[in-house]
Amino acid sequence: LARPGYVFESLGCDWGSLITCVNGHTVKAIEDFVKAIEDIPDRQYFPVLWYDMREFRRDRTLKTGFAKMSRAWSPLKIWRCQSVADASPEEWESEELAVPSRPARLPEPPGRFGVLTGGDRLVRQLQASLVTIRFRTDQRFCTEALESGSSEGVGLLVDAKRGLVLTDRHSAPQSLGATEVTLGGCATVDAEVLFIHPQHNIALLRCDPVAVGLLLKGRVPLSSARIAKGKKAGLRAGEDVHFVGFDSQGNVFSAECKVSAVYLPSGKDEFPPWSVPRFRERNLEIAVLTDTPEDARGGVLCDSRGAVRALFASFDFQTARRDCREETTEAFGIPANVFLPMLEAIRKDATRTPEVRSLDMEVAAVDLATLARGAGKLPKKWMQAVLQRCGQQGQVARAICVCRVLATGASKAKLRPGDVLLSVAGKTIACALDVEEALANPTTKRKREASKEVEICVLRDQKEVVEHVTPSVLGSEDDAELVIWSGMVLRRTPRCILERCESVAPRAGGVFVQCVLAGSPAETRSLHPHCFLMEMNGKPVKTLSDVLSGGQGEKKKNEKRAPYVRLLLLDMNGQEHVRAIQPDSLFFPTLHLQRSSLGRWNYT
């Protein structure tokens, strides 16, 4: 094995390994290896036997494992060197193997005997709804995933018949990847990312319906979790709750806990920006426990009757230290009233993707006492509502103010940093969740609702100011299309990039260079990632379709290689760069990856 690649990396089978058997076939030559893998369908596991030659003097054990075939994202090719009689350079040719049409083999359901039977009452009640999640993707296609391209987490089965699982963005950061869900601790099925919340650390998965149907027929006890509603859907400081979830070894356990605080991270406590822009949690009041169980991998916070009051989710962020920017993960509670609207929308219409209305701004909490000293007299009715709400939550009285506005968003030129939100669509704003509820269910009865505008009242320069804003309608924050051209991985410009470079955002194009592959034509021309592709041969690039149409130069007669393509790039600091790249259709062909309506990715 010269390089392991995506398939063999999951085995721990690294370069320098000597493969002796694949899928039950003895491997003596590379031709035997090709015959052994060419008929393995996509997503099918197969056994592999190998020796680690790098450690052969110390360890001569024959190692075994199971690899998972991946044929959907990139072609499986055989390369052959064609020797030439004269002194001209040798040439390489590739042959692409056809993808088997048969589906992957589904495991037989273990029945009721495969389910855990130990634990206390809450464990027995919720273990049929708790699942573990494993995510892996090719490191070339890491758009929102961690640098390693893999993660493990916990989810909650919210619809057993349809196989819908609620989880966090740590466990399911993007749809381009292999997501596996273990149900009931006894059966693992493939899943697709159905929806990624554009504002919060929430994702929704859909398990393979055929596999879920077999499990239900096989009497594997799967049940939809019971989500708390009304006042129980929120959490309050000082409340006693029960944690039910998994430890690092995958065992289910429960523990009594107390809610320490429910607050909006602001100022020094906010989630710091990533050095490479990606999703960052904002506008969410998180729940913190006084006695978080040791070795807790994730789970839920519920009441004594088993009603889920919060998802105990994993949050990815980067430490704020300049000398050491490390990726880290920490668990906090997401109250049920944050994700209940999304679940109810899907239950009402299973064919429609949820939508979220947004003002394209970031808010922070500021102490009311500090605000009163700086802003002067505050509106009495609003102040009473804030004092009452914060008192019920056991918090210091705090107001919600605007701290950032997206340069190309709905509130641009309407709201300003420092504005204190008094009301949105007729609803008094006392917490961050009030803004989302006001946009989803406006209380005003005005003609402006026909044009989908909302009335926003803010306190600005000691005066009450009314603005009218048309909220943005956001869908799933996930890529549906990628293009790999000359070693550049291109995607539609994501919102997190526009949020980072506010001054450059109005000039930014619609195509973003996510990364540059090693050894590619783009790397040889010193092209750096994280920039906007503006033009190709003088033609504007606005969408990925423009790249597919403009990236193929016309060959002249008697020329074997493609002509150079002139690129105009704009970096995130606003500087323009010009590069000339000669495409290599042999070793770095153009790949067009698209996601189907069912969530599956395929390439052309």
N, C-alpha and C positions, 0 to 999 in steps of 0.2 A: 504494500500500500504506500504510494508516494505521498498522497494527501488524503485525509479521511473524508472531507466534504460533509454535507449536511446529514446524509443517511448514516454514515459510519461513526460520526461524532457522538451519537446517542449511545453507542456501545462502550465508549471509552477506548475504542480501537484507533490508535494514533498512527502517524507515519512510521515507517519502518516495521510494521506488522506483517507477518507472513500468514496469509489466509489459506487454510487447508480445506475447508468445507463450507459451502453456502447452500442453504435450503435443502439439505440432504444430499447434495451432489459434491463429490470429491473434486477439488480444484488442483490440477497439476500444471495448467497453463492458462494464459489469459483467455483463450477460446473457451475453456471449461467454465471460467467465471462468467463470460457473456451468456452462455447457454443457461447457466443457473439462475440468472437474474432477469432475463429478457421477458419471461412470462409471468413475473410477479406483478400483480396489479397495484395500482396506487393505494396507499394507506394500509397495505398488507404487511404484517410482521413476518419475518423469516429468520431462522436460526443461522448463526455464523460461528465457526471455530477458527481460532487463530493463535499464533505465538507472537509474543512481544520480543522482537529481535534486539531491541535496544537494551533490554534487561536480561538477555538470554543467559549470560554468565551467572547471574544471581538467581534468576527465576525461570525455569524451563517448563512451567505448568502450561498445559493446553487450556486456553481461555475460551469460554463460551458466552453467548449472549444473543439477544434478539434485536434486530434492526428493523426500522419501519421504512418501507419503500415510499419514495416521493417522486411522482412523475408529472405533477400538475404545474409546477412553477418553472421548470427548465428541462430541456430535452436530454435524453440519455443517448450519448454518442460514442461511437468507436472511432478512434483516430488511427490512421495508417500512414506510414512514411513511404513516399514513392521515390525510390532512388533513380537517379538520372545517370546515363552512361557518360555524358561529357562532364566538363568541370563546372557546370551550372549548379546553383544551390539546390539541395533536395527540397521536395515539396510534400506538404501534408494534406491529406484528404480525410473528411469525416463522413460517417454514415450514421444517420439518426434512426434509432430503433422505434418501431411502432409501439404505441401504448396499448396494452391489453384491454379489451373491451369488458371483460368480466369484472364484477365488483369484488371488493375485498371480502374475505371470509368473516362472518359474524360469529362471535363466541356463543356457546350454548348457555342459556340462563341457568344459574345455580339453584334457583328455587328459594323457598323460604329458609332452607337450612344453611344457606351461605350468609345470612344476615347476622350481625352481632346481637347477642341477647343479654349482655351484661349491662352494668351501669345502673344509675338511679332512675327515678320515674321520668325526669325531664330528658335524660339521655335516650331512654327507650321511646319516648314520644317524638323526639326531634331527629333521631338518627336516620329515619326514613326520608327526611327532607334535606339533610345536610350532605353535601358532596365535596369531593376534592377535585382540583383542576390542575392540569399540567399543560403548559404552553411552550412550544418551541417554534422557532423560525430560522430561516437562513440569515446569517449575519449580514449578507449583502442587502437584505430587504428590511432591516430594522428601521422603521419609521417612528414608532412610538414605544417599542420594546426596549428593555435594558440592553446594554452593550453586549452582554453574553448571549442575547437572543433567546433566553429561556427563563421561565419563572414557574412557581408553584403556588397555589393558593386554595381558597375555600369559597364555596358558593352555597346558595340556598335554592332548593327546588320550589318554584312558585306556581308551576302548572305541570302536574305529573303526566297528564294525558298528552300534552303537546311537547313535553320535555324542555320547558323553559327554565333557565337557571339564572338567578340574580347573583352577580359577583362584582368585584372591583376591577379597576383598570390595571392593577398589578398582575392579576391572574389572567386577564384577557386584554392586553394592551392594543391589539390590532387584529384584523381579520386575516391578513396574509400570514398564515402560520398553521401549525398542527395543534389543535386544541382537543384534549381528551378529558372526559368527565367520568369520575368513578362514582357510581350510584350505589347507595346502600352499603358501601364498603366491600362490595363483592363483584361488581360488573363494571367494566370500563368501556365507554362508547365514544365515538368521535362526535364533535360538536362544531357548530359554526357560530361566529359572532353575529348576532342579529342587530344589536344596537349598542353604540357607545355614546354615553351622555356627553353633550358638547361642553357642559359647564362643570360637572361633578365627577368624582371618582366612582363611577357606576357603569357597569356593562351588563348586557343581557345576552345569554347564549341560548342556542337552540340545539338540543341533542338530536342525533340521527333518529328520525321518526321510526324507521324500520327496526332499529336496534331497541328503541324504547318499547315498541309494540311487542317484540319478542319477550322482553323482560316482564311486561305486564301479563302476558299470556302464561309465562312461566311462574307466575305467582310470586315474583319478587316484590316485597312490600315497599312500594314507593307512594308517597303522599305529598300533596301540596302543603306548603307551610301556611300556617294561619297568621296573617299579618294584623297587628293591632291597629285600630282606627280611633278617630276622635282624639280626645285628650291623651289617650294612651299611646298614640303614634309619636308623641314627642317625649323627650327626656328632660328631667329637672335635676339640678344639683342637690345631692343629699338623698336621692331615691335609692332604694335597694332593688337590684336586678339580679338576674341569674345569667352567667355566661355559659353557653353550651357550644362547644366547638372541638377542634382537633389540636393535638400537640404535634411536635416535630416528627414523631414516629407514626402519625396517622391514627392515633387512638382518640376516640370520642370521650370527653369528660365534661363535667359541669362544675361550677363553683359560684358561690354567692359573692356578689360584688356591690360596691356602692359607687354611684356617680359622683365624681369629684367636681366637675364643671361641665357646662355646655356653653361654648363661647365661639366667637368669630375670630380666627387668628388674624391679628392686625399688627402693623408696625414691626417690631423685632420678632414677634411670634409668627408672622406670616410665612408661608412656604416659600423658600428662596427661589429665584429664577434659575433655570438650568444654564450651564455654560453653552451647551448646544440646545437651542430652543425646542421645547416639547411641552406637552400638557402639564399645567401646574394648577393645583386645586386653589379655588378662590370662591368667595361669596357663600361659603358653607360653614354653618355652626356645627362643630364637631363635639363629640362627647368623650370625656376623659374619665378613666376609672381611678379610684384611690388605690386599689389593690389589684392591678392587672395580673391574672394568673401567670405563673412562670411557664415558659416554654409554650405559650399559647400561639398557635399558628394562624388562627382565625376562626370565626364562627358568628354567633348571633348573641344579642342581649335580649332576654325575654322575661316575662313575668312568671309568677309561680304556676300559672295554668298553661304555660307553653306558647303564649301569643308573642310573636316576634315584635319587639319594640325598636330594634336597631340592628343594622348589619355591622359587625365588628370587622372592618375592612383594613387592608394593607395600603398604605400611602407611600408612593415612591417620591423621593426628593433628593436634592443634592445639598450637602453641607455648605454653609455660607462662608466657611474659612477660605481665604484666598490662596493660602499655601497648600491646601489639601482639599480639593473638591471631590469628595467621595460620594458614590451612590449609596443611599441607605433606605431602609424600609421600616416604617413604624405603624402600629395599628391604632386606629381610633374608631369610635362609633359614629355611624351615619344614621340619624333618626329615621324612623319609618315614614314620617310625613314628607321626607324629601323625595323618596322614590315611589310612593303610593300613586301619584298622578300618572306616572309612566306605566305602571302595572295595570291600572284601571283602563287606560287608553288601549292597551294591547288586548285586554280581555273583551272590551266592547267591539273592537274591529281587529281581528287577527291578521288581516291582509294589509293593514296600513301601518307604515313605519311611524313611530312617535315623533312629534315635533315639539320643539321648545322655543318659546318666545323670549327674546333677550334684548336688553338695552345696550349691549356691547360696552359694558363698563365694569369696573372692579370697585367694590365698596370696602370700607373699613369701619371699625367701631371706635367711637371717641367718647370719653366720659362726659356725661351731661354737665357735671360741675365745671369741668374745664371749658366746655363749650359755652356755658353761660357767662363765664368771665370774659371770653374773647368775642362772642357774637352779640352780647347785650341781651335785650329782652327776647324771650322765646315764646312762640305761640302756646297759649295756656292749654288748649284742648289737646294738642299734639303732645305736650310735655306730660300731661296726666296719663295719656295712653302709654307712653314710653315707661313712666314710673310704674304703672300697674303691671305691664308685661314683664319688665325686668324683676319686679318684686315677686311675681309668681314663679319666675325661673330661679330665684335665689341669686340674682346677679346684681352687680353695681349698675346703676342706671346709665345706659349708654345709648347714643344716637348713631344712626347710619349715615355716613358721608361718602361722597365720591372721591376715590383716590386716583383712579386711572380711567381714561376714556380711549377706546380703540380708535385709531386715526382714521380708519375707513369704515367705522361702524355707524349704527343708527343714531347714537347720541352725539356724534361729532358736530361741533359748533352749536349744540343745544345745551349740553351739560358741561360743567367745568370741574376740575379737581378742587375739592374744598366745599362743594355744594352739599348742604345737609338735606337729605331726603325727608320731606314732611308727609307727602302722600303721592301715590301712584294709582291712576285710574280710580280715584275716589277712596282708596283704602289708605288708612293711616299707617305709616311705616315705623315699626318699632323694632324690627329685626330683619336680617337678610332674607329670610324665607318669605316675609311679607311681600317683597318685590316680586318674587316668582308667582306667588298666589294671586297677586293683583293683576299680573299680565295674563295669567291663565283664566282668571274669572273676574273681569272688570265689573265694578259695581256702579259705574256712572251710566246714565241713560242719555247720551247725547248723540247728535248726528255724526260726530267725528268717529264713532265706533264703526260706521259703515266704511270708512276709509282705513280702519284698523289703527288709527292714531290713538294714543293715550295721553291723558293730561297729567303732567308731573309738576308738583309744587315743591319748590326747594327754597331753602334759606340761603341767600347769597348777599354778602356785604350788608348784613343786618336788615335785609329786606326780603319779603316773600315774593318769589318770582315764579310765574307759571310758564312752562314750556310744553309744546306738543311734539311728541316723538312717535314715529312709526317703528315699532319693534322689528328686529330681524327675526325671521323664522328659521331656526336651525334644525337640521336633521342629525343623523348619526355622524359623529366626528371620526370618520374613518375613510381611508382611501378605497376607491372602487376601481382604480386604474393606475398602473405604473408603466413606464417606458424605460428600457435600458438601451441607451444609444452610445456607441463608442466608449463604453465603460462608465458612462454617467447614469446614475439611477435618478430618474426624473419623476416628480409627482406634482399634483396640483398644489399650489401654494397654500399651506395650512394657516389657520387662524393664529396659532401660537407664534408664527414667524412675523406676521403683521403686528401682533401685540408688542413684540420685542423692538422692532425698528420703526418707531412711530414716524420719524421724519422722512424715512425712505418709503414708507408704505404707499403713499399716493403714486409714486413712480414705479412701484414694484410690478413685475409681470405676473402672469398666471401660472408659470412653470418654475418650479424650484429644484435646484440640484441638491439632492439629499446626500449623496456620497459618490465617491469616485473609486472604481475598482482598481486594484493593484495590477500593474503591467499593461493597462489598457491604453489606447491612443490618447484618451483624455489626461491620464496621469503623465504620459511622456511629454505633454505640452504644458506641464505644471499648472493644470487647472485644479483649483481648490474647491471643495464642496461648500455647501451652505451659501449659495448665491442664486440670483434670478437669471434665467435664460431669456434675454430680451429679443435677440434677432438671430437669424440663420441666413447667411448670404444676403443680408440687407432686407430680408422679409421679416416683419414682426411675428413674434411667437407669443400667442395668447393662451393657447390650449395645447394639450398633449397631441392632439390631432395635427397641429401645425408642425410638430417635431417629426411625426411619421411621414408627412408629405414633403417637408423641406430638408430632411436629413439624408436623403439619397441623391447624391450628385450624379450628373450624367457622365458616364465614361466616354472617353474619346476612343477612336479606333486604335487598335494595337497597343492599348494600355491595359495592363492586368489589374492595377490597383485603382481604387476610386479617387477622384480628385479631392482636394482639400475643401473643407467647409469653414467659412469664416463665421465666428460666433461673437456676439456682443453680450457681455455679462455685466450684471450689476450686483456688487456685494452688499452686505447688510449695513455698511457704513456710508453707502451712497456713491462709491467710486466705481467708474466704468472700466471694464477690461475687455480687450480684444484678443481672441485666440483663433488660430487656424488649426483644424484637426483633420487628419486624413482617416476616414473610417476604415475599419478592418472587418469585412463581412465574414471572414473565415474564422478567426479566433474570437472576435467580439461582435457577433451578429446582433442586429436589432431585435429585441424581445419586447413584445407587447403583452402585458399581463392584465387581465380583466376579471372582475368578480361578477358571477352570475346572480340572478335574482334569488337563487337558493343559498347564496353565500360561498359557493365553490369558486376557487381561482383556477384559471387556465391561461396558457400562453399561446401566442402565435408568433 
